[in-house]
Amino acid sequence: MLKHETVLLVTLLVMSSVTYAQEIFTISGVVDFPKDGDIYMSLLTKEEWQRLTILSPPPRTIIITLTPEQKKARRAVFTFVRIPKGTYGIRVFQDVNENGKLDRCPYSFPKEPCSFYRRAGETDWANIGFEVDKDIDGIRMRLY
């Protein structure tokens, strides 16, 4: 009897871990931008956000090469797929000088249009982190 219960418990644990592993989501929305240049969007964990200056480019980065239609509309659609459940932040910048990185002035302020999701101009994780436990659609970001 104990062997049967142990097998049942192990089976339930394996099934629950498989179910947890299948919790993946999609995050999508639009970004408005002021200039020409590729758009770099990064979906970051808190740990990746804390090391942002040394990551190049961070994992889960989408590079949007603008079409003529997007340039004219000054808007592009983005989608992050297969995102595991967790807490994330989104950083986006426009690579105006086409060097593949966010350029900064000597005081560390961005020289190119840049923003974080939820609160533009904020760099505190408490203001930019958000929970992903379902598909998220309709995110709107604006570059300055």
C-alpha positions in Angstrom: 0.0 0.0 0.0 2.8 2.4 0.9 4.5 1.7 -2.4 1.3 2.4 -4.3 0.9 5.8 -2.5 4.5 6.7 -3.1 4.2 6.0 -6.8 1.0 8.1 -6.9 2.7 11.0 -5.1 5.7 10.9 -7.4 3.4 10.8 -10.4 1.5 13.9 -9.1 4.7 15.8 -8.5 6.0 15.0 -12.0 2.7 16.1 -13.5 2.6 19.3 -11.5 6.1 20.2 -12.6 5.2 19.5 -16.3 2.1 21.7 -15.9 4.3 24.5 -14.4 6.8 24.2 -17.2 4.0 24.7 -19.7 3.1 28.1 -18.2 4.4 30.3 -21.0 2.8 33.5 -22.2 2.8 36.2 -24.9 3.4 39.9 -24.3 2.5 42.4 -27.1 1.7 46.0 -27.8 2.9 49.0 -29.7 5.7 51.5 -29.4 5.6 55.1 -30.7 9.0 56.6 -31.7 10.2 60.0 -32.8 13.1 59.3 -35.2 14.4 56.8 -37.7 16.5 53.9 -36.5 16.0 50.3 -35.3 14.0 49.8 -32.2 15.6 47.5 -29.5 13.1 46.1 -27.0 14.3 44.0 -24.1 12.2 42.0 -21.7 14.2 41.8 -18.5 14.2 40.0 -15.2 15.2 42.0 -12.1 18.7 40.4 -12.2 19.1 41.2 -15.9 17.9 44.8 -15.2 20.5 45.2 -12.5 23.3 44.1 -14.9 21.8 46.0 -17.8 25.0 48.0 -18.5 27.1 44.9 -19.1 24.6 42.9 -21.1 24.8 43.5 -24.8 22.2 42.8 -26.0 20.2 41.3 -23.1 18.4 38.0 -23.6 14.8 38.3 -24.9 15.6 41.3 -27.1 13.5 42.1 -30.1 15.1 44.3 -32.8 12.5 46.0 -35.0 13.9 47.1 -38.3 11.4 49.7 -39.4 9.5 49.5 -42.6 8.6 52.6 -44.6 5.0 52.3 -43.4 6.2 52.1 -39.7 8.5 55.1 -40.2 5.6 57.1 -41.7 3.2 56.1 -38.9 5.9 56.5 -36.2 4.6 53.3 -34.6 5.6 49.7 -34.5 4.0 46.5 -33.2 6.0 44.2 -30.9 5.5 40.7 -29.5 7.5 38.6 -27.0 6.6 34.9 -27.3 7.1 31.9 -25.0 7.7 33.9 -21.9 7.8 31.9 -18.6 5.7 33.1 -15.7 7.6 35.7 -13.6 8.3 39.3 -13.0 9.7 41.4 -15.9 10.4 44.9 -17.0 10.6 46.2 -20.6 13.3 48.6 -21.8 13.1 50.1 -25.3 15.4 52.4 -27.1 15.8 53.6 -30.7 19.3 53.2 -32.2 19.4 56.4 -34.1 23.1 56.2 -34.9 22.9 52.5 -35.9 25.7 51.2 -33.6 23.6 48.5 -31.9 23.7 50.0 -28.4 22.1 52.7 -26.3 24.5 55.6 -26.3 24.9 57.6 -23.1 26.4 61.0 -22.3 29.3 61.3 -19.7 26.7 61.6 -16.9 25.1 58.3 -18.0 21.9 59.8 -19.4 20.6 58.3 -22.6 21.6 60.2 -25.8 19.0 58.3 -27.9 15.2 57.9 -27.4 14.7 55.5 -24.5 11.9 54.4 -22.1 10.8 51.7 -19.7 7.3 50.1 -19.6 4.8 51.5 -17.0 6.6 54.7 -16.1 8.6 56.7 -18.6 11.7 58.1 -17.1 11.7 55.8 -14.1 14.6 53.5 -13.5 13.5 52.0 -10.1 12.5 48.3 -10.5 9.5 48.8 -8.2 8.1 51.2 -10.8 8.8 49.2 -14.0 8.5 45.5 -12.9 5.3 43.7 -13.7 3.9 40.2 -13.2 3.5 37.9 -16.2 1.0 35.1 -15.2 -1.2 35.4 -18.3 -1.0 36.7 -21.9 -0.7 40.5 -21.9 -1.8 42.5 -24.9 -2.2 46.2 -25.5 1.0 47.5 -23.9 1.7 51.0 -25.2 5.1 52.5 -25.0 6.4 55.9 -26.2 10.0 56.9 -26.8 11.2 60.4 -26.1 
